[in-house]
Amino acid sequence: MTGLDLGAVSYVHGIAGRLRVRVSNAKGNAEIGDALTRMLSRTPGVQSVRSCTITGSVVIQYDCARIDEKRLLSALQIARPSTTISKSVVCTCGAAAATRPAPITAKVGSWLLGKIAELVLEHSLTLLVGALL
């Protein structure tokens, strides 16, 4: 598998058990995506790999107890030794995950839930006042 030309590999996002990277040469190239999927799928601890030839995105789901982000990114560098990952990474497993800030979707969900509760309360109070008058 050495010599696989991945092009630029950039770290996009990682949470405990899931890593997304962008592989420039996988964009529009099913052969690169398939070869990368096969290679990473054989890595102990990797549960699934999905590559998208439209975006060049590769999503890796893994067991944190068996492998971490650093080792997965090392596997990408083994595929092409001159590959450099454009962002330094820390493992998001275990205690490190607890200190990671909430993703934007959690913040938006929390805000939306608060707004819905506020509107329900306002509507209930309006109905109560109307019933009392």
C-alpha positions in Angstrom: 0.0 0.0 0.0 3.0 2.3 0.2 3.2 4.6 -2.7 -0.6 5.4 -2.7 -0.7 9.0 -3.8 -3.2 10.6 -1.4 -2.2 14.2 -2.2 -2.9 16.6 0.7 -4.5 15.1 3.8 -6.2 17.5 6.2 -7.8 16.8 9.5 -11.4 18.0 9.5 -13.0 16.8 12.7 -12.7 14.2 15.4 -14.7 13.0 18.3 -14.3 9.9 20.5 -14.6 7.0 18.1 -15.0 9.0 14.9 -12.5 10.9 12.7 -13.0 12.8 9.4 -10.1 13.7 7.1 -10.1 15.3 3.7 -7.9 13.5 1.1 -7.4 15.7 -1.9 -6.7 12.9 -4.4 -9.7 10.9 -3.2 -11.9 13.6 -4.7 -13.2 12.3 -8.0 -11.1 9.2 -7.7 -12.9 6.1 -6.6 -9.8 4.0 -6.8 -8.0 6.0 -4.2 -11.1 6.1 -2.0 -11.5 2.3 -2.3 -7.9 1.5 -1.7 -7.8 3.8 1.4 -11.0 2.2 2.7 -9.6 -1.3 2.3 -6.3 -0.3 3.9 -7.9 1.4 6.9 -10.5 -1.3 7.3 -7.7 -3.8 8.0 -6.4 -1.6 10.8 -7.1 -3.2 14.2 -9.8 -1.2 16.1 -11.3 0.4 12.9 -15.0 -0.4 12.8 -16.0 1.2 9.5 -14.6 3.5 6.8 -16.6 5.6 4.4 -15.1 7.6 1.6 -16.9 10.2 -0.6 -15.5 10.8 -4.0 -17.6 14.0 -4.4 -15.8 15.7 -1.5 -12.7 13.6 -0.9 -13.9 13.1 2.7 -13.0 10.0 4.6 -14.9 9.1 7.8 -13.4 6.5 10.1 -15.3 5.0 13.0 -13.1 3.2 15.5 -12.9 1.7 19.0 -11.2 4.1 21.3 -10.0 1.3 23.5 -8.1 -0.3 20.7 -6.8 2.7 18.6 -6.6 6.5 18.8 -6.5 9.4 16.3 -2.8 9.6 16.3 -2.4 6.0 15.2 -5.0 6.4 12.5 -3.3 9.5 11.2 0.0 7.5 11.3 -1.7 4.9 9.1 -2.5 7.6 6.6 1.1 8.7 6.6 2.3 5.1 6.1 0.2 5.0 2.9 2.3 7.8 1.6 5.3 8.7 3.8 5.6 12.3 2.5 2.0 13.0 3.6 1.7 15.6 6.2 -1.5 16.1 8.2 -2.4 19.8 8.3 -3.5 19.9 11.9 -2.0 18.5 15.1 -4.3 16.1 16.8 -4.9 15.0 20.4 -6.8 11.9 21.2 -10.4 12.6 22.1 -10.9 9.3 24.0 -11.5 9.0 27.7 -10.8 12.0 29.9 -9.7 14.2 27.0 -13.2 13.9 25.6 -14.8 15.3 28.7 -12.8 18.6 28.4 -13.6 19.1 24.8 -16.1 22.0 24.2 -19.6 21.0 23.0 -20.0 20.9 19.2 -22.1 23.6 17.6 -25.0 21.3 17.1 -25.3 20.7 20.8 -25.2 24.4 21.5 -27.9 25.1 18.8 -30.0 22.2 20.1 -29.8 23.6 23.6 -30.7 27.1 22.5 -33.6 25.8 20.4 -35.0 23.7 23.3 -34.8 26.8 25.5 -36.7 28.9 23.0 -39.4 26.2 22.6 -39.9 26.0 26.4 -40.1 29.7 26.6 -42.8 29.8 23.9 -44.8 27.0 25.5 -44.7 28.8 28.8 -45.7 32.1 27.3 -48.7 30.4 25.4 -49.8 28.6 28.6 -49.7 31.8 30.6 -51.8 33.6 27.9 -54.4 30.8 28.0 -54.5 30.9 31.8 -54.9 34.7 31.9 -57.6 34.4 29.3 -59.5 31.8 31.3 -59.3 33.8 34.5 -60.8 36.9 32.8 
